[in-house]
Amino acid sequence: MIKKQKTYKNLPLEVGKTYKTKICHTWTFTITDIQETPYRQIEGYYNDEKDWICTLREERIIPDTIEDGEIEVCGHCGTII
């Protein structure tokens, strides 16, 4: 049986936007600055604590996504056809 599965694409991070974190899903992180270092260092604050500016790596933020298309997969094992 062939099933269709949606694929998603991550949108780039934006300054001034609030994102959920991978540390704890109830925490939010608002970006104030993105520094282009070898690993892209991001500055901002957690949960509207504007006095507590800290840095975070890009891998710790859950970016917004958009639907990119569909792929066909096997309904039993999940391999791409």
Contact map, one row per residue, 1 for C-alpha under 8 A:
111000000000000000000000000000000000000000000000000000000000000000000000011100000
111100000000000000000000000000000000000000000000000000000000000000000001111000000
111110000000000000000000000000000000000000000000000000000000000000000001111000000
011111000000000000000000000000000000000000000000000000000000000000000111100000000
001111100000000000000000000000000000000000000000000000000000000000000111100000000
000111110000000000000000000000000000000000000000000000000000000000111110000000000
000011111000000000000000000000000000000000000000000000000000000000111110000000000
000001111100000000000000000000000000000000000000000000000000000011111000000000000
000000111110000000000000000000000000000000000000000000000000000011110000000000000
000000011111000000000000000000000000000000000000000000000000001111000000000000000
000000001111100000000000000000000000000000000000000000000000001111000000000000000
000000000111110000000000000000000000000000000000000000000000001100000000000000000
000000000011111010000000000000000000000000000000000000000000001000000000000000000
000000000001111110000000000000100000000000000000000000000000000000000000000000000
000000000000111110000000000001111100000000000000000000000000000000000000000000000
000000000000011111000000000001110000000000000000000000000000000000000000000000000
000000000000111111100000000001100000000000000000000000000000000000000000000000000
000000000000000111110000000111100000000000000000000000000000000000000000000000000
000000000000000011111000000111000000000000000000000000000000111100000000000000000
000000000000000001111101111110000000000000000000000000000000111000000000000000000
000000000000000000111111111110000000000000000000000000000001110000000000000000000
000000000000000000011111100000000000000000000000000000000001110000000000000000000
000000000000000000001111101000000000000000000000000000000001000000000000000000000
000000000000000000011111111000000000000000000000000000000000000000000000000000000
000000000000000000011111111100000000000000000000000000000000000000000000000000000
000000000000000000011001111100000000000000000000000000000000000000000000000000000
000000000000000000011011111110000000000000000110000000000000000000000000000000000
000000000000000001111000111111000000000000000110000000000000000000000000000000000
000000000000000001111000001111100000000000011110000000000000100000000000000000000
000000000000001111100000000111110000000000011111000000000000000000000000000000000
000000000000011111000000000011111100000001111000000000000000000000000000000000000
000000000000001100000000000001111100000001111000000000000000000000000000000000000
000000000000001000000000000000111110000001110000000000000000000000000000000000000
000000000000001000000000000000111111000111100000000000000000000000000000000000000
000000000000000000000000000000001111100111100000000000000000000000000000000000000
000000000000000000000000000000000111111110000000000000000000000000000000000000000
000000000000000000000000000000000011111110000000000000000000000000000000000000000
000000000000000000000000000000000001111100000000000000000000000000000000000000000
000000000000000000000000000000000001111110000000000000001100000000000000000000000
000000000000000000000000000000000111111111000000000000001100000000000000000000000
000000000000000000000000000000000111101111100000000000111100000000000000000000000
000000000000000000000000000000111110000111110000000000111100000000000000000000000
000000000000000000000000000000111110000011111000000011110000000000000000000000000
000000000000000000000000000011111000000001111100000011110000000000000000000000000
000000000000000000000000000011110000000000111111111111000000000000000000000000000
000000000000000000000000001111000000000000011111110110000000000000000000000000000
000000000000000000000000001111000000000000001111100000000000000000000000000000000
000000000000000000000000000001000000000000001111110000000000000000000000000000000
000000000000000000000000000000000000000000001111111110000000000000000000000000000
000000000000000000000000000000000000000000001101111110000000000000000000000000000
000000000000000000000000000000000000000000001000111110000000000000000000000000000
000000000000000000000000000000000000000000001100111111000000000000000000000000000
000000000000000000000000000000000000000000111100111111100000000000000000000000000
000000000000000000000000000000000000000000111000000111110000000000000000000000000
000000000000000000000000000000000000000011110000000011111000000000000000000000000
000000000000000000000000000000000000000011110000000001111101000000000000000000000
000000000000000000000000000000000000001111000000000000111111100000000000000000000
000000000000000000000000000000000000001111000000000000011111100000000000000000000
000000000000000000000000000000000000000000000000000000001111110000000000000000000
000000000000000000001110000000000000000000000000000000011111110000000000000000000
000000000000000000111100000010000000000000000000000000001111111000000000000000000
000000000000000000111100000000000000000000000000000000000011111100000000000000000
000000000111100000110000000000000000000000000000000000000000111110000000000000000
000000000111000000100000000000000000000000000000000000000000011111000000000000000
000000011110000000000000000000000000000000000000000000000000001111100000000000000
000000011110000000000000000000000000000000000000000000000000000111110000000000000
000001111000000000000000000000000000000000000000000000000000000011111000000000000
000001111000000000000000000000000000000000000000000000000000000001111100000000000
000001110000000000000000000000000000000000000000000000000000000000111110000000000
000111100000000000000000000000000000000000000000000000000000000000011111000000000
000111100000000000000000000000000000000000000000000000000000000000001111100000011
011110000000000000000000000000000000000000000000000000000000000000000111110000011
011110000000000000000000000000000000000000000000000000000000000000000011111001111
111000000000000000000000000000000000000000000000000000000000000000000001111111111
111000000000000000000000000000000000000000000000000000000000000000000000111111000
100000000000000000000000000000000000000000000000000000000000000000000000011111000
000000000000000000000000000000000000000000000000000000000000000000000000011111100
000000000000000000000000000000000000000000000000000000000000000000000000111111110
000000000000000000000000000000000000000000000000000000000000000000000000110011111
000000000000000000000000000000000000000000000000000000000000000000000011110001111
000000000000000000000000000000000000000000000000000000000000000000000011110000111
